[in-house]
């Protein structure tokens, strides 16, 4: 993979760095370096004087009125990282930390932070070397940026704090030595510039978007398989019914379901049957629910792309040399998007759980055996797999409660409103994981049900999806270790197993907001 230009990172490039080991170009281009150097010159001029400039000649937060002597201004930056690296709890996933590092490097390279080009390149070297700072889960309130998490990263860059080694924390100095890297000695304003921003919230949002782009497509496939298996109707997906309520996501999902079910012998077998006047909502209203989730995802993409093209440092160094304080570090735009996306993903999981229940209930599954067990009674089939789906859906119901409405004041009331966006992001990570597992259970149950409809054949697309599942998990003729099947399939759905399987039969899925990836 070619090295990526830090100043042009878009959200897909961030995912590539976080998950695929993509590398950033180690040196800044001349034009970028010139902007960075110009801003740095303004900071050094100010640092040599007595003007009160936040974080340069003053303390932080409620200590902003405390003047710092010239002799102590470099030490101020190191002290800041040490005091603010105060996180607790389990460590966040390495992919999140790598995404944070890439986003912070991009922000600093925009030339509004007043740091040296050498600091940006040192952060890039740390990332490219595969050193992952150990960042605890708790500590950010998502308002003055993700201060504690970013401080753990910045402190590692300086050879202090912790880094991860196969999931355990080791001294950062040891990790740097192994990688052949020297600790960074910070100059004026550089500690503050490393930690004041929304990078953690944005990193988790970008990664969740990448997962949900795949999982929402997968949810359409599992829904089509379930509807086919319980002898539902595809008439409700006809375009004339959705043109009169033209939400983009709803229209997209209805069209996808029609294509997924096209040519199904199972569907053809009961088109003239009056066995149901109307399907249950969990079948009939799939476009309305999945579609609303897609529209929410489009909104989240727009927010993420705007934020990735933003500067969230404070204070910022303007082109004319002024250093101005503002509030761009406040995470509310991200917090709302993160909370909204968690609600949407939770609802996709909730309707999938209802479809699983219908597949397993012999009174409502139109002739399928109880719990999809060919020898029901002796064998329990998917009975308790459904319990798992219910527990995951219930967990998502709690996690979908917004974090962004729960502000608490800090820093002696200087920071008296916080977005709680980091908490919203951590919740979303769990919701996406839970949704992934629910869809894996529906995929397994729906594949089992389609097998039980033999000799009738499913549609070409759903048959391809079933074949993709069967390449990893066999038909369940009798009870076996069910958790193993679920765990086998769960990561494959996130990696696009079903999306790839049905791609030859499907029109491309379009998004409302293409990647911007631009620099501010």
Secondary structure, DSSP 8 states (H G I E B T S, - for coil): ---B-GGG--HHHHHHHHHH---B-SS--HHHHHHHHHHHHHHHHHHTS----TTTTB-SGGGTTSB--GGGHHHHHHHHHHHH---EEEE--HHHHHHHHHHHHHHHHTS-S---HHHHHHHHHHHHTT--B--EEE---SSS-SHHHHHHHHHHHTT-SEEEETTEEEEHHHHHHHHT-------TTHHHHHHSSSHHHHHHHHHHHHHHHHHHHHHHHHHHHHHHHTT--SGGG-HHHHTTS--HHHHHHHHHHHHHTTT-HHHHTTTT--S-SS--HHHHTHHHHHHHHHHHHHHHHHHHHHHHTS---SSEE-TTS-EE---TT--HHHHHHHHHHHHHHHHHHHHHHHHHHHHH-TTTTTS--GGG-TTBTTB-TTHHHHHHHHHHHHHHHHHTS-STT----BTTTTB-----HHHHHHHHHHHHHHHHHHHHHHHHHHHHHHHHTTTS---HHHHHHHHHHHTTS---SS---HHHHHHHHHHHHHTTHHHHHHGGGS-----SS-------
